[in-house]
Amino acid sequence: RTGFIKGLVKNIIHDPGRGAPMAEVVFHDPYRYKLKKERWVAVEGLHTGQFVYCGAKAQLTVGNVMPLGKMPEGTVVSMCEEKASDRGRLARASGCNCMVVGHSDDGKKTRI
């Protein structure tokens, strides 16, 4: 919740029925000795063999996953969650994106 976890992009695959390619990312399970595969929509600039970092302390680079509250204003994002853990509802199709417009003073709300 406060740190980050490192994953490796193993494959960029075509999913029939989608306009955008899918990225297959492999993570080490933090609790058990095994690998976990995740699939999400590949952003422009993501390539196989690239390390992606997910978490609150991840750096702001292409492919990384981080909370909107940690991003500066003017950041272009894709596949944004509307509510927590809904797996991305906003700007999910190919060619779609949204921009962080501003944060509230208390840091609880972000306008995109």
N, C-alpha and C positions, 0 to 999 in steps of 0.2 A: 504494500500500500504506500509506503514512503520511498522505497528505493526504485530499482529497475531490474528487469530480467532480460537476458540476451538471447536472441533467436537467430537462426540462419535461414536465409531464403534458399530452399532446395530446388524449387522448380517454379517456372511461370507456365501456367497451363491455360488452354482455351476451354471455356465452358460453353457448350451449346445452349443457346437460349439467353446468353448475356452478350452485351456489346463490349464489355471490358474484360481483360484477362484476369485470371486469378493467381495469386501468389500462395505457394505452399511453404509455410514457415515451420521449422522444427525447433522446439524448446526443450531444455532439460527440465524434468519435473522436480520442483524444489523439495518434495516430500518423499518420493519413491525413486528407485533407480530405474528410470525408463524415460523414453522420449515422448513428447506430445506434439502432434501435428495440428496446426491450425491453418485454415484457409480464409483469406480475405481478398478483397478487390485490390489488385496491384495498382499503385500510383505511378504516374509518369516519372521515370528516372530510376525505378527499382529494378535490380538485376539479380540474377542467380549468383550465389556466393557472397552476397552482401549480408553483413550483420545488421539486424534491426534491434532496437532497444525499446522495451515497453515499460512504462512506469512514470511516476511523478518526477523523478530526477533524470529522466532521459534528456539528451540534447535535442535541440530543434534542428533536425535534418530530415532529408527525404526518406520516407518509409517508417520513421519512428512513431510510436503511439504514446500519447501523453494527454493529460487533462487539459481542457480549454482554459482553465484558470491559470495555468502555468505558461501559456503562450502570450507573447506580446501582441498589441493591437496591430492590425494589418497583416497578420499571418493568414495565408491561404491554406485551408484544410479540406479534406474530403472524408466521406463516410463518418459523419459526426453523429453521436448518440443524442437523441432528444431527451430520453430519461436514462437513468443509470441501468446498465446491463441490458439494453435492448438491441445490442449488436449492430448499431449504426443505422439510423433511419434517414438522415438528411445527407444530401449530396452524394448519393451512392452510385448513380448510373455513370456510364462512361462519358467523360467530358464535363461532368458537373463538379463544381466546387463551391465553397462558401468562405467568407472572410470574417475574421474576428474584428468586430467594430469597436467594442469597448467593454470594460468591466465595471461592475458597480463598486461603490466605495467600500462596502463591507466585504467584497470578494466572493459573495455567494452566487451572484448571477453574472452571466456573460451574454452579451448581445452579438449575434452572428448574422 
